[in-house]
Amino acid sequence: MNAIEIDGITKDFSPSLFGAKVRALDGVTLRIGAGEVMGLLGPNGSGKSTLLKIVVGLLAPTAGACRLEGMPSGRPEARQGMGYMPEAPDFCPHLTGFELVLFHARLGVALRAGMKERAEAVIAAVGLVEVMHRRIGTYSQGMRQRLGLAQALVTDPRVLVLDEPTAGIDPVGAMEISGIINQFRTQGRTVLLSSHSTGQIEDLCDRVALLDHGRLVLQERVDDLAPRGQTALLVDSLPEEMLGELRGWLQSRGVALHGVEIPRARLERVFIERVGRRGKGGDK
């Protein structure tokens, strides 16, 4: 069964009353199975955010159709089992983080009892316990991103749509949010994730769809995109003499050595190892 079905979606915008229309999406068709984590990649202006807004029913397509769990995405009942985190969430600055998440919990028809406890649980999951009673106007960008994820999670959705969930968040926070998304995977829920981070897509997603100028130019399983026909070996540092012997041995067997590299520690990993997991205050 498909959780999300996108059929020939086209979206045109009119920048002015008499100006020419701008085509943001051009005939996009995509299927996302129940329990699948799908990554959406593309350069700025490729139509990723527009497509996500159509999926969650915030925009109507110019042509084509979108269904959530078999229902048209524009219908309110189709959105009952969905959580949405917009790009760069902009929430009411006078509310506290807890008040905002509790408000979104009350919007969930399926979640009547235990709303306060559920709001507290998702706030803890995204690492905002220490600031949950502070006004959102005092939050950093990273804190607002975490709060955006909390409000998307609070109704316990079956389908989660995330637009750049780790934008403005440091590597430790990004690792923690990736862990939450992985939990969704293990629970058999569906995730549609837009990101500029190819590493995040590789680590989290079953499949990737690539948009360019509003058109779908690729959709593949992430595992199928790995280069074929080459083998990488990681060994202790070799002296030049031994390296020459290895080249000769490989050449005698008709195997080409394409390059020798000394691996560097990834800065993200160094950051996480040195800083460690944060407390419960979120990004400062």
N, C-alpha and C positions, 0 to 999 in steps of 0.2 A: 504493500500500500504506500502511496506517496503522501507525505505530509504537506508538501508545497508543490503546486503545479502552475507553471508560468507558460502561457501559450501565446506566442507571437506578440509580446508586449511592445508597443510603440508609444512614445510620449513626446509630444511637441509642446514647447513653451513659446509664448509671445512676449518678447522683452518690452514691447511698447504697443500702443493701440494700433499703429499703422505699420509697425516694423515687420520684417520677415520672421517667420517662425523659426525657432531653433529646435532641432531634433536631438533630444537627450538620450532616447532609447530607440532602437531600430530593429523591431522584429525579434525580440529575445524570447527564446523558448528553453525552458529548463525544468527538470524534474528532480526533486529532493525527497528521498525515501524516508519513511518513518525510522527514527533512530540514527539517521545519518548526520554527520558533521560536514557541511559544505562550506568551503572557503570561497570568497568572492574577491578577486584581485583586479587591479586596473589603475592606470595613472589618474591624477586629478582631472576631473571633468569627464571621466569615462562613463558616468551614469550609475555608479554603484549605489550612492545614497538615494537617487531617484527610484531605482529598482526596489530598494528595501522599503521605501515609503509606499510604493504601490502594493508590495506584498502585505504590509500591515494595514492597508486601507486608508492611509492618510492622503494619498493622491489617487485620482482616477486615471487610468490609461487612456490615451487617445484612441488606441486600437488594441485588440487582444484581450485576454482575460487572465485572472489569477485566482487560484482556489487554495484555501487553507483547510486541510483535512476534508476535502470534498465540497466545501462551501465557498461561494464567492467572497473574496477577502474584504469587500466593502461592507458586508453585512455584520452588524454588531455581534451576533452569535458566533461568527467565525473567529472572532478575536478573543473569545472567552478563554480559550486554552493556549493563548500566546502571550509571551513577554517580549517587550521591545525596549532596547536601549538606543536612543538616538545619538548621532554624532555630536560631540560637544554639548552635553545636556545643559540647559539653561533653566533652572528651577527658580521658583519664587524665593528671593533672598531673605524674606522675613520669616519664613518657616524654619524650624529646626529640621535636621536630617531625619530624626525619628518621626516628626509630624508628617513629613512628606511621604515616607515609606508607609506609614499607617494609613494615610489617605488613599494610596494606591492599593493597599490591602483591602480597604472597604469597597473598592470598585470591583473586586473579584466576586462574581456571583457564587462560585463554588466554595468560597472561603468565608464562612460566617463565624464559626467559633474559633477562638484562639488567635484572633488577628494581632493582638498586641504581642503575644509570644512569637508569632511568625515574623513580625516586623523586627523584633529584637534579634531573632536568629539569623536573618539574612544580613542585618547590619553587622553582626559579629562575623559572619562568613566573609564579608568584604573588608574587614579590618577597620571599622569606624566606631567602635564602642566608645572610645574616649571622647569623641566629638559629636556623638549622636544628638546631644541636647544643645549644641551650638547652632546659631543661625547659619543658614546656607551661604549668606552673603560673606561670611568670614572664611569659607572653605577655599582651599587651593584648587587649581584645575584638576590635579590628581584625585583629590577628595570628591570633587563633583563627579568625576568619571566613576569612582567606586559607588557613589550614591546612585548614579544612573543604573548601574548593574543591580544594586539592591532592589530598586523599585521594579526592575524587570523580573526579578526572581520571586518577589513576595507573594504572587498569586499561584505559585507552584505550577508554572506553565508546562505544557507538553512540547511546545514549539518555542524556541528562543531565537530572536532576531537581534543581532548585535552589530552596530555600526561603529567601527574603530574603537573597540572597548578598552584598549590600553593606550590610547592617545594621551600624552601628557603624564603618563605614569612611569616611575622609575623601574629598573629591571626586577627588583624584588616584588613590587606590586604587580608587574606584568606576569611574573611567575605564579603568584598566588591566584590571579584571575584565570590564568591558563589552567590551574588546578581545578577551579570551580567548573570550567567548561568541560574538562575531562570527566568530572563527576557526572555531568549531564550525559556524556557518552556512555558511561558504564550503566546508567539508569535507563538506557534505551530511548532517550529523548532526542528531539531533532534540533539542530543548531544551524542557522545560516549566519555566517560570520564574514563581515567585510573588514579588510585590513590592508595596510600598506606594508606590513611585515611579512616577507616571504618565509622567514624562519618560523613565525607563529603559525602560518598556514601549513607548513610542512609538518610541524610538531603536533598539530591538533586535528587536522582535517582528513577525512576519508577521500574526498574529491575536491578539486579546485575548478572554478569557472573564471575565465579571464575576459574582461570587458575592455574594449578599446573603441573610442568614439561612438559609444552607445551600442556597439555590436558585440555579440558573443563570438569570440575568436577561438576559444578553446574550452573544452570541459573534459577532464581526465581524472582518473584515480591518481592520487599523489604518488603512490608507489610505482606507477607505470611511467612517471616522468624521470626516474633515476637513469643516469647514463648507462648504456649497455656496452659490453665488450671490453671493459677495463676492470682491473682489480687494484685496490689500494691496500698497501701494507704499512703498518706503523711499527717501527723497530727502534732499538736504542741507537744513539748517535754512532755513525760509522766513520772511521778514519778514511782519508782520501784513498789510501792504498786498497782498503777492503772494498770501498765503493767502486773503484776501477775494476776489481776482480768480479764484482757483482754485475757490472755492465757487460763485461766480457762473457760471463756465464750466460746471461740472458740473450746476448747477441748470437752466441753459438747455437742457441735453440730457436732462433728466429723470432724472439720476443723483443719488441721495441720498448725502451725505457724513455718515457715522454718527459720526465722531469723529476728533480729531487727537491723536496721542500722540507724546511724545518718548521714544524707546526708551532703556531703561537697560541697562547692561552686566549680564549675568547674574552673580550672585555666584560661582556655580560656575566660570564661565569665568575670572573675575578671579583666583580662588583658584589655578586650574591654571596660569595665565600667570605669576603672581607666585612661586608655590612651585616650579613645574616638576615634572618626574618625580623621584620619590624615588630613593634608593639601593636597596640590596637588603635593608634591615633591616625593611621593613614599617612598619605604624602603630605609633607610640610611645605 
